[in-house]
Amino acid sequence: MMSVIFSSHNGGAVLPKMLESLTRTEAPVGGWKLIAIDNASTDDTRSILESYRDGLPLTILSEPVPSKNRSLNRGLEIAEGDFYVFCDDDVIVQEDWLVKWRAAADDHPEFELFAGSTVPHWPADAPKLRMKDMVISIAFGTNEQQKGGPCDSRCMFGTNMAIRASVFGTGVRFNENIGPNGSLAYPMGSETEFALRLAALGYKCWFADDARVRHIIRPKQMQIPAILLRGYRWGRGQAHMREQHHYSPSRLSRKNHLRWALYPLLMPFYDPDEAWARQWEWVADQGYEDGWRECQGLAPKWLQKQGPRLAHRFRH
């Protein structure tokens, strides 16, 4: 028996595709249970979930406080079985998805943590992205380059991961102070923080490259300001996870201010690749500084109404 757990906040635009794919997935040996948490949705998320009660082994919970991790912790309260699989509301699963997860759990008993493969599901033809693989991974939540086998726990993405129930039996839970919470610029990395915490306790991670989902990429997520907002969120999350930055906080602050002063003058002269690399690094550093300030009880410095500060050429 295994439980599949996911949270949805205003997921009405993607939920039908995700749930429809789950109706086609082959049941694993021992059976499975699906736990969906409606997290403070104001759209038709609840009614969509209700419409799939007859076609899936579905239990629906409600969590009124906007917080993905708070919702997942609610789901853990009623989870059953020896193996818990986690995904998001914007994925399309393979027909053998659960069978592959069951095989991964049974074939690798020495591992407690499992990362699954997430590939992008583009709205049209795959765009020609002139970005480093790491940036694409952060921007679109994919890890398709990873090969099967033992891996760093950072390979665990919320789109597709699994953990043995025995791990949660020790009392560990998701950190409710990081991850999606209904705000524009939340600190990103809720699953990463959790995975790093478990790795520090000695748990080992296996990458199951044949347990695969497709991550639905919406057109608005491909817009440059949206991608750069992800970079800001990522940097903010790095600070919340106490990941070491190569600059001290005071030096990072000075560097951010210097870029703020100079980039309006210099950006028009950079070629497209260099301009993009500099802007991406700057938004990530803005996020890190604001995340560090937040951890000190201080207000963010760089966040504006629409997101981090961007050079003019990247605002549209």
Secondary structure, DSSP 8 states (H G I E B T S, - for coil): -EEEEEEESS-TTTHHHHHHHHHHS---TT-EEEEEEEES--SSHHHHHHTTTTTS-EEEEEE-S--HHHHHHHHHTT--SSEEEEE-TTEEE-TTHHHHHHHHHHH-TT--EEEEEEEEE-SSS-----S-HHHHHHHHT--TT--SEEE-GGG-BTTEEEEEHHHHTTT----TTSS--SSTT----HHHHHHHHHHHTT--EEEEEEEEEEEE--GGGGSHHHHHHHHHHHHHHHHHTT---SS-HHHHHHHHHHHHHHHHHHGGGS-HHHHHHHHHHHHHHHHHHHHHHHHTT---SS-BTTBS---GGG--
